[in-house]
Amino acid sequence: MIEQELKQALAERARQSLYRNRKVMASAQGSDVSLSSQAHDGEFINFASNDYLGLANHPDVTKAFVDSANKFGVGSGASHLVIGHHQEHHLLEQELAEFTGRARALVFSNGYAANLSCLNVLLGQGDLVAEDKLNHASLLDGGLSSGAKFRRYIHNDITSLDKTLSLPGNRKIVVTDGVFSMDGDCAPLADIITTAKNHDAWLMVDDAHGFGVLGKTGAGLCEQLQLSEQQVPILVGTFGKAFGTYGAFVAGSETLIETLIQFARPYIYSTALPPAIAAATRQSLKIIQQGAELREKLQSLIQLFRTRVSALDFDLMESNTAIQPLVIGDEQSMLNIAEFLKANGILVGAIRPPTVPKGTARLRITLTAAHTPEQVEKLTDLLAQAYDQFCSQANESLAE
């Protein structure tokens, strides 16, 4: 019976145009990739990854990984609190603390574990957690599993946040993405800080999509807005986006980090990242700190894309980050455009519910410093053709 119920659920997902298939990479990550699977095969220009600075296959990052693996092996062998905490982890944590202007930093195996750890350690019954409605799933899951009263406020709406924080609670924590992964917009952190302070609440910011690409030295949205540890006590970042590697970290006070080390179950009971990953991430961090030219190139490509797409009739969301979403609305129409682009050698993210709300299916186009202006122009030329072929016909049918 269970098997039949599972099959029915899968069939229903397919009927709703929500079924997902994995693409099989046959090359290094980059602006140009090779896929090898029955459904996806060939060479493509990649506008679907989060490798915003093109560091996932950077020769210096790769060399740091290989050199460390040759010296220290592949696996870390244990959790951090047993015997898995390597000097590469330790040095990375020190460098991240300095990079973010925080007292300390703590490296996690992934961003999901980092977010669950913070919220489950700091919150419990009788507390209140206020989360933006468009927060990443790991933040939502962390809040839901914490045992605290869980409330979501309207996206980037300070009035809604103020009303939410007026609810009773012992400890109160506001949780928001820095850059929202599906919309590409930024949280109004200055206003959130003022509101949180009025309610004696802490602020937790997951800046996974801001680190590396925002701020003078790439330290993210908090650096761009010149926000201190006192204003943003809990700062989370990941390495799988602009850093081009894998893992995550939490930065904050000595007390916060030591509390996570002692009480965070995902940290205590997870095998530590391989030392070679930490070494590669340290090299990425050096490149990011010296990467003003990469960030400037990325910004120029973003502006080129927005200028060209703005001349079309697509619903281009307001975003000045590397995430450029085109809302199509209908799931099947969005899939048709994504397939048209793929048939012409372009990969984009095809995002559907439940990742985004019903009726807001979109092409999630991500730009990187590894792209060329010519690649961006090819993408926008194909988008113009796709609009004429799919969207114009749909609009005419609706009008009739």
ABEGO torsion letter per residue (X at the ends): XAAAAAAAAAAAAAAAGABBBBBBBABBBEABBBBBBAABBEBBBBAABABAAGAAABAAAAAAAAAAAAAAEABAGBBAABAABBAAAAAAAAAAAAAAGBABBBBBABAAAAAAAAAAAABBBGBBBBBBAABBAAAAAAAAAAGBBBBBBBBGBAAAAAAAAABBBBBBBBBBBABBAAAGBBBBAAAAAAAAAAAGBBBBBBAAAABGABEAAGAEAAAAAGBBAAABABBBBBAABAAGBBEBBBBEBAAAAAAAAAABAAAAABBBBBAAAAAAAAAAAAAAAAAAAAAAAAAAAAAAAAAAAAABABBBBBBABABBBBBAGBAAAAAAAAAAAAAAGBBBBBBBOAABBBGABBBBBBBBAABBAAAAAAAAAAAAAAAAAAAAAAAAAAAX
